[in-house]
Each structure stands twice: as C-alpha cells, then as structure tokens.
C-alpha cells in the first residue's frame, strides 16, 4: 500500500529522519534507517533494505522522499 507522510518543518525531504521498523516475521524488531532519496526493499542483494521472508519478493517495494508543494 502507499503511505504519504508530510513534514512542514523540513525544506529538504532528506533532512527528516525516517526509519522502517519490521513488525512481523523473523526480523521482527529490526530497524532500518531510510537515508537516501530512494530506498529499495526486498530479498535481492541489490536492495538497500534486505528482508529475508517468504512473503517478500526479490524487488518488493520502493520508498521515495520528495518535497511536497
């Protein structure tokens, strides 16, 4: 699903600290910082966040930070 999170305090979207928290599965409780303007998530080795779970595809999701106008 898609989620839009806004912060009126930040002019630069990469200045806002963001993280992905795993809430279910083998990696429950792990926290992954989301540092760049684009973060890829999946089981494949080329992803920024690697999740090892049957229900995660090799290239599962992408998170984009961008300025909302």
VENUR-V115753 format. One record per helix or strand of 2 or more residues. SS is the DSSP state (H for helix, E for strand). FROM is the first residue (numbers start at 0). TO is the last residue. If there is no record, write none. Layout:
ss={SS,SS}
from={FROM,FROM}
to={TO,TO}
This chain:
ss={H,E,E,E,E,E}
from={12,18,30,37,48,60}
to={14,20,32,41,49,63}
